[in-house]
Amino acid sequence: MNIIIIGPAHPLRGGLASFNERLARAFMQEGNEVSIYTFSLQYPNFLFPGTTQYSTEPVPADLNIKVCINSVNPFNWIKTGNALKKIKPDLIVVRYWLPFMGPALGTILRRVKKNKHTKVICIADNVIPHEKRPGDNFFTKYFIKPVDGFVTMSEKVMSDLRHFTSSKPARIVLHPLYDNFGEKISKEEARQHLNISNKDFIYLFFGFIRAYKGLDLLLNAIKILKDKEQQTNWKVLVAGEYYEDKTQYEQLIKELGIEDRLLLKTDFIPDSEVRNYLCSSDCVVQPYRNATQSGVTPLAYHFEIPMIVTNVGGLPSLVPHRKAGLVCNPDASSIANAMEEMKQKGKDAFINGLKEEKQKYSWPILTKTIRELAAL
C-alpha cells in the first residue's frame, strides 16, 4: 500500500512525533511505501507553552518526511489537500489530538476524498481536550466528517468520540510500546550517566508539566511521606519541561520544605536521553487529575518499570493494580500511601506482571487494526 501519515514528525519534537515515526517504520516493515506529512507551522506561539517546538536530534535518515502543512493558512490546506488528492494514496493515517487542528486537517482531508480512492483512518489521542477552548466542538465535528474510521487508545477517548459520531467504525488498540528509545540498560549505568546515587529509591515523574498531570499533588505527597518516613534514602526525579508557569511549583516546593527530596530536570528531555531517566528509576509516578491514555505508560512497560497511577481516565485499565504497579486516588494522601507501599515491595515484585502486560502493546496489532478499518 501507499500510506501517508499526517501529523507531527521531525523536525518537530515530542511524543506524537516519536509515535508517528515509529508507526511509519512499522508500516514499512510490512512492505508498504510510507511518507509522513508534517507541519511547517504546527502551533502559533500563543498556543505553544514550551521553549521550542523543534528537535535537536538528527534527521531520521530512513524516513520520507515532508514538512509542508501550515496549521493557520487556509490556502496551504487547499494546496496540500489537492497535492494528496493527485497522489491518490491508498491510505491516510491522520493524528487528532487538539481541536485547533480540526480546520486544517478537516480541509485537507475533504480535498483528498474527492479522488474517490483514498481511505482515511484517524488515530484519536484526544477528542475532548484537557484544556477546553471556544470552538472545540465545531472544529472536531468539522474534522470528523471526511474520516472513514477511528482508532482510540482508551475507553475514555472512545466514549468521547461517540458523542460526535455513533456510526463510523472505531476500534480500541493499546498504545504500542515506545521501543524506539533503545534497549534497557542497568540502573547503575543509567544513574552514573545522570549522576544519581545508587543508594536512593527513585520515583520518576516524566513528561511535560501541565496542570492536569498533578505534579502539585505529587509534591504534597512528598511532604506527607517525608514527615512519615524516617529513612532518607529516597528521592523524586522530576524530568520534563514546564508547559505552564513554573513559579507556582517553585513556591510550593519552598513552602513544603521538600527541596532535599527532589531532583529537578525541568528541561525538555531529548529522545537520546529518555532511557537513562526510565532505567535510573525504581517507579514511575503518574499523579494525573484526569487522563485519556498516557504515552508514559508504554515507555514504562518497555523499560519494565512499575507504575503508580491515579484511578482517572484509562490509566487503571492500563496498569493492573498490584500486578504492573499500584492504583490510587488523585489526592496527596493516597499517592503518598502508594509511594510507601511501592518502596516496601520494591521494583522486583512487579517484574513478572510487567513482562506479561507489555505483550499487549504491539505495533503489528495497531497496523493490522488500521488496515482492517480501511478495508471496511
Secondary structure as UniProt FT lines:
FT   STRAND          2..6
FT   TURN            10..11
FT   HELIX           15..29
FT   TURN            30..31
FT   STRAND          33..41
FT   HELIX           45..47
FT   TURN            61..62
FT   STRAND          65..70
FT   TURN            71..72
FT   HELIX           74..87
FT   STRAND          91..96
FT   HELIX           99..101
FT   HELIX           102..113
FT   TURN            114..115
FT   STRAND          119..124
FT   TURN            134..135
FT   HELIX           136..144
FT   TURN            145..146
FT   STRAND          149..152
FT   HELIX           155..162
FT   TURN            163..164
FT   STRAND          170..172
FT   HELIX           187..194
FT   TURN            198..199
FT   STRAND          201..206
FT   HELIX           211..213
FT   HELIX           215..228
FT   STRAND          234..239
FT   HELIX           247..256
FT   HELIX           259..261
FT   STRAND          262..265
FT   HELIX           271..273
FT   HELIX           274..279
FT   STRAND          283..286
FT   HELIX           296..302
FT   TURN            303..304
FT   STRAND          307..310
FT   TURN            313..314
FT   HELIX           315..318
FT   TURN            322..324
FT   STRAND          325..328
FT   HELIX           332..345
FT   HELIX           347..350
FT   HELIX           351..357
FT   HELIX           358..360
FT   HELIX           363..375
//
